[in-house]
Structures are given as structure tokens and as C-alpha cells.
Amino acid sequence: MSSGPTVLPGPSGRCWSGSTTAGRSRWRTTPVQTVMEILHRKEWLARAKSGRAFNYRATKSREEYGASLIDQVWATGADRTATLVRLFDELEPGERAELRAALAERAGGERA
């Protein structure tokens, strides 16, 4: 067996860091706990006490996180239209069709 570090998903989505020695796991949760605490302080993770441990969950969906990155770009004064056109140009044809349909639905059935 490998004696290097491993990161495994634990119960309730928690991750545990450990190393294996002679087939036995020796868990070292401190590095993971430190990262989770930092992400919690930055409000990227929410946590709830579960016995002696915490269960963590993301505070934003991937879509919300992606949109917040675009907001950060626009906060720098970037041209919104040029940015959107560039993103649109990089979409696959099927993704473009999905975006057009979503925009049309949002506009109340009007062509976007």
C-alpha cells in the first residue's frame, strides 16, 4: 500500500485527509479543517454542528459563483457588451441555442 497522503470524501460530503501505513488509515483532519475554516470565514461554506464535527455545504451554486466572477470583471470597468459577446462566441452551438431559449423565456416569449 502507498504511504502517501490521500484525500477521501467522508460522510455528509466532508473530506478527510489521511495516510496509510501497513494497510491502516491514520487520519489527519487538521489541514482539511484549516481549509474548511478559511472557506467558512470567507462565507464560501456554511456549516452545521453534527456531534463533535461540522457538516459543510457550499453557500453558492456553481452558476452563482460563475456570475460573481463576471461581476468582478465588470467592476473593473470592462465593457459589458464586449465581454458578453466574447463569452457568446466561445459557446458551442447547442449552448447558444439554450441561451437564446432562456433569454426568450425571460423576455416573456419575445425573440432575444
C-alpha positions as CSV (number, residue, x, y, z in Angstrom):
1,M,0.0,0.0,0.0
2,S,1.0,3.6,-0.6
3,S,2.3,5.6,2.3
4,G,1.5,8.9,0.7
5,P,-1.4,11.2,1.7
6,T,-4.9,10.6,0.4
7,V,-8.0,12.8,0.4
8,L,-11.2,10.9,0.6
9,P,-14.8,12.0,0.6
10,G,-16.3,11.3,4.1
11,P,-19.9,11.1,5.3
12,S,-22.2,14.1,4.5
13,G,-19.8,15.5,1.9
14,R,-16.9,16.1,4.4
15,C,-13.4,15.3,3.3
16,W,-10.8,13.7,5.3
17,S,-7.1,13.7,4.7
18,G,-5.1,10.7,5.8
19,S,-2.1,8.5,5.1
20,T,-2.0,4.7,5.0
21,T,0.6,2.7,6.9
22,A,0.6,-1.1,6.6
23,G,-3.0,-1.1,5.4
24,R,-4.3,1.1,8.3
25,S,-5.5,4.6,7.9
26,R,-4.2,7.3,10.1
27,W,-6.5,10.3,9.7
28,R,-5.1,13.8,9.8
29,T,-8.0,16.2,9.8
30,T,-6.1,19.4,10.7
31,P,-5.1,20.5,7.2
32,V,-8.7,19.9,5.9
33,Q,-10.2,21.6,8.9
34,T,-8.0,24.6,8.4
35,V,-9.0,25.0,4.8
36,M,-12.7,24.5,5.6
37,E,-12.5,27.1,8.4
38,I,-10.9,29.6,6.0
39,L,-13.6,29.0,3.4
40,H,-16.3,29.3,6.1
41,R,-14.8,32.7,7.2
42,K,-14.9,33.8,3.6
43,E,-18.6,32.8,3.5
44,W,-18.0,30.2,0.7
45,L,-19.1,27.4,3.1
46,A,-21.9,27.2,5.6
47,R,-21.5,24.7,8.5
48,A,-23.7,23.0,11.0
49,K,-22.6,21.1,14.1
50,S,-23.0,17.4,13.9
51,G,-21.9,15.8,17.2
52,R,-18.2,16.7,17.6
53,A,-17.8,17.5,13.9
54,F,-19.2,20.0,11.4
55,N,-21.1,19.3,8.2
56,Y,-20.2,21.8,5.4
57,R,-22.1,22.9,2.3
58,A,-21.4,25.4,-0.4
59,T,-23.2,28.8,0.1
60,K,-23.4,29.4,-3.7
61,S,-24.2,27.2,-6.7
62,R,-21.6,26.9,-9.4
63,E,-23.7,29.2,-11.6
64,E,-23.9,31.9,-8.8
65,Y,-20.1,31.6,-8.3
66,G,-19.5,32.0,-12.0
67,A,-21.8,35.0,-12.2
68,S,-20.0,36.6,-9.3
69,L,-16.7,36.2,-11.2
70,I,-18.2,38.1,-14.1
71,D,-19.4,40.8,-11.8
72,Q,-15.9,41.2,-10.5
73,V,-14.7,41.7,-14.1
74,W,-17.4,44.3,-14.8
75,A,-16.4,46.1,-11.5
76,T,-13.0,46.8,-13.1
77,G,-14.8,48.9,-15.8
78,A,-14.7,46.2,-18.5
79,D,-17.1,46.7,-21.4
80,R,-20.1,44.5,-20.6
81,T,-21.3,44.1,-24.2
82,A,-17.8,43.2,-25.4
83,T,-17.4,40.7,-22.6
84,L,-20.8,39.1,-23.2
85,V,-20.1,38.9,-27.0
86,R,-16.8,37.2,-26.3
87,L,-18.4,34.7,-24.0
88,F,-21.1,34.0,-26.5
89,D,-18.6,33.4,-29.3
90,E,-16.9,30.7,-27.2
91,L,-20.2,28.7,-26.7
92,E,-20.9,25.5,-28.5
93,P,-23.9,25.8,-31.0
94,G,-26.1,23.8,-28.6
95,E,-25.2,26.1,-25.7
96,R,-26.0,29.1,-27.9
97,A,-29.5,27.7,-28.6
98,E,-30.1,27.0,-24.9
99,L,-29.0,30.6,-24.1
100,R,-31.3,32.0,-26.8
101,A,-34.2,30.0,-25.4
102,A,-33.5,31.1,-21.9
103,L,-33.3,34.7,-22.9
104,A,-36.5,34.5,-24.9
105,E,-38.3,32.9,-21.9
106,R,-37.1,35.6,-19.6
107,A,-38.2,38.3,-22.0
108,G,-41.7,36.8,-21.9
109,G,-41.5,34.9,-25.2
110,E,-40.0,37.8,-27.3
111,R,-37.1,37.0,-29.5
112,A,-33.8,37.8,-27.8
